[in-house]
Amino acid sequence: MSVRIGAWKLDDVAYDRDADVLYLSIGPPRPGTGEETPEGHIVRYDDAGELMGITIVGARLLVDAGEPVYVTVSQRSEVSMQELAPALGG
């Protein structure tokens, strides 16, 4: 399974149901630098400054609201509900 956000295809997906947090990575998760987006999510960059992951906080709540989910990564990118819902198990 993968999720596309803007120009990035995040192919490592893990969802923590208890915390309602969706972890998305390009390749396996690895150490890097994280920064909070204006929407309250976390974007992670590698040592070269390349995007390597996105953490979506309150993922189920956002998808269930039926509104687009936004993540600002260098530029604001929309994630469709159809893109996120399968990663949440339905």
C-alpha positions in Angstrom: 0.0 0.0 0.0 1.1 3.5 -0.7 -0.3 7.0 -0.3 0.4 9.9 -2.7 0.7 13.4 -1.2 1.5 16.1 -3.7 4.5 14.8 -5.7 5.5 12.2 -3.2 4.6 8.5 -3.1 4.9 7.3 0.5 5.2 3.5 0.3 5.7 2.5 4.0 2.4 2.9 5.9 1.6 2.2 9.5 -1.5 3.3 11.5 -1.7 3.5 15.3 -5.4 3.1 16.0 -5.1 3.9 19.7 -3.4 7.3 19.1 -5.1 7.9 15.7 -1.8 8.6 14.1 -0.9 7.6 10.5 2.8 7.2 9.8 3.9 7.5 6.1 7.4 7.0 4.9 9.3 6.9 1.6 11.1 3.6 2.1 11.5 2.2 5.6 11.4 4.7 8.5 14.8 6.0 9.5 16.2 8.8 11.6 15.9 12.3 10.4 14.7 15.8 11.3 11.0 16.5 11.9 9.0 19.7 11.8 5.4 20.5 12.6 3.2 21.7 9.7 0.7 24.6 10.1 -2.0 21.8 10.2 -0.4 20.1 13.2 1.1 17.1 11.3 4.9 16.3 11.2 7.1 16.1 8.1 10.4 14.4 8.3 13.5 15.1 6.3 16.7 13.2 5.8 20.2 14.6 6.2 20.1 16.0 2.6 16.9 17.8 3.3 14.8 15.5 1.2 11.3 14.5 2.4 11.3 11.0 3.8 8.1 10.9 5.8 4.9 12.4 7.0 3.0 11.8 10.2 -0.7 12.6 10.1 -2.2 13.3 13.5 -5.9 12.6 14.0 -6.0 10.8 10.7 -9.3 8.9 11.3 -11.0 12.0 12.7 -10.0 13.9 9.6 -11.1 11.3 7.1 -14.4 10.7 9.0 -15.1 14.5 8.8 -15.3 14.1 5.0 -13.2 17.1 4.3 -9.9 17.2 2.4 -6.8 16.7 4.5 -4.0 19.2 4.0 -0.3 18.8 4.7 2.1 21.7 4.1 5.3 20.2 2.7 7.3 23.0 1.0 3.9 23.8 -0.4 0.4 22.9 0.7 -0.7 19.5 -0.7 -4.1 17.9 -0.5 -4.6 14.2 0.4 -7.9 12.7 -0.7 -10.1 10.8 1.7 -10.0 7.9 -0.8 -6.2 7.9 -0.5 -6.1 7.8 3.3 -9.1 5.7 4.1 -7.5 2.3 3.0 -4.5 2.9 5.2 -6.8 3.3 8.2 -8.4 -0.1 7.6 -11.6 1.0 5.8 
